[in-house]
Amino acid sequence: MVELENKVIEILKTIYDPEIPVDIFELGLIYEVKIDKENNVVIQMTLTSPNCPVAESMPKDVEDKVASHELFKSAKVNIVFDPPWDKDMMSEEAQLELGFL
């Protein structure tokens, strides 16, 4: 299962927030990845803001990209705002890229 989770993370690292040159995983937007026995993926994620301009399109992009991989049967994204996203949720790599370190 860890191998499948790593594959999902690898896919998530190819999806970028259009306003910030950092992928959504390193930005800390991904809260949880669950994969069931049939290889259906459920992702809990947030957005940098509830008013994010890609609030409609990004979850669909994530679902499509993960579900299109041959290892996975389906993908579902649940958007949550608790806890609210904060720049401290970014990886050290992302903070360095954006000049926060």
C-alpha positions as CSV (number, residue, x, y, z in Angstrom):
1,M,0.0,0.0,0.0
2,V,2.9,2.4,0.7
3,E,4.1,1.9,-2.9
4,L,0.7,2.9,-4.2
5,E,0.6,6.0,-1.9
6,N,4.0,6.9,-3.1
7,K,2.8,6.7,-6.7
8,V,-0.2,9.0,-5.9
9,I,2.3,11.5,-4.3
10,E,4.5,11.3,-7.4
11,I,1.5,12.2,-9.5
12,L,0.4,15.0,-7.1
13,K,3.9,16.5,-7.4
14,T,3.2,17.1,-11.1
15,I,0.2,19.3,-10.4
16,Y,1.0,23.0,-9.7
17,D,-1.0,25.8,-8.2
18,P,-1.3,28.2,-11.2
19,E,-0.5,31.2,-9.0
20,I,2.5,29.7,-7.2
21,P,5.4,27.9,-8.9
22,V,5.2,25.0,-6.4
23,D,3.4,21.7,-6.7
24,I,0.3,21.1,-4.6
25,F,2.0,18.4,-2.5
26,E,4.9,20.5,-1.5
27,L,2.5,23.5,-0.9
28,G,0.9,21.4,1.9
29,L,-2.5,21.3,0.2
30,I,-2.8,17.5,0.5
31,Y,-4.0,16.4,3.9
32,E,-4.6,12.7,3.3
33,V,-4.4,10.0,0.7
34,K,-6.4,6.8,1.2
35,I,-6.4,3.8,-1.1
36,D,-8.9,1.0,-0.7
37,K,-8.4,-2.7,-1.7
38,E,-9.8,-2.1,-5.2
39,N,-7.3,0.8,-5.7
40,N,-9.9,3.6,-5.5
41,V,-8.1,6.7,-4.2
42,V,-9.7,9.3,-1.9
43,I,-7.7,12.5,-1.4
44,Q,-8.4,15.1,1.3
45,M,-7.0,18.4,0.2
46,T,-7.5,22.1,0.8
47,L,-6.9,25.2,-1.2
48,T,-4.7,28.2,-0.3
49,S,-8.0,30.2,0.1
50,P,-11.7,29.4,-0.1
51,N,-11.9,32.0,-2.8
52,C,-9.1,30.4,-4.8
53,P,-9.7,31.0,-8.6
54,V,-9.1,27.3,-9.3
55,A,-11.5,26.0,-6.6
56,E,-13.7,24.4,-9.3
57,S,-11.0,23.1,-11.7
58,M,-8.2,22.0,-9.5
59,P,-10.0,19.1,-7.7
60,K,-11.2,17.8,-11.1
61,D,-7.6,18.0,-12.5
62,V,-6.3,16.1,-9.5
63,E,-9.0,13.4,-9.8
64,D,-8.4,13.1,-13.6
65,K,-4.7,12.8,-13.3
66,V,-4.7,10.2,-10.5
67,A,-7.5,8.2,-12.0
68,S,-5.8,8.1,-15.4
69,H,-2.9,6.1,-14.0
70,E,-3.2,2.4,-14.8
71,L,-2.7,1.4,-11.1
72,F,-5.8,3.2,-9.9
73,K,-9.5,2.4,-10.6
74,S,-10.8,5.8,-9.6
75,A,-9.9,9.0,-7.7
76,K,-12.1,11.3,-5.6
77,V,-11.0,14.6,-4.1
78,N,-12.7,16.0,-1.0
79,I,-12.0,19.7,-0.4
80,V,-11.8,20.6,3.2
81,F,-10.9,23.9,4.9
82,D,-10.3,22.6,8.4
83,P,-7.6,23.1,9.3
84,P,-7.2,26.2,7.2
85,W,-4.1,26.2,5.0
86,D,-1.2,28.3,6.2
87,K,2.2,28.9,4.7
88,D,3.7,26.8,7.6
89,M,2.2,23.7,6.0
90,M,4.6,24.1,3.0
91,S,7.5,21.8,2.8
92,E,10.9,23.3,3.5
93,E,11.6,22.9,-0.2
94,A,8.6,24.9,-1.1
95,Q,9.4,27.6,1.5
96,L,12.9,27.8,0.1
97,E,11.6,28.1,-3.5
98,L,9.3,30.9,-2.5
99,G,11.9,32.8,-0.4
100,F,10.3,32.1,3.0
101,L,13.6,30.6,4.3
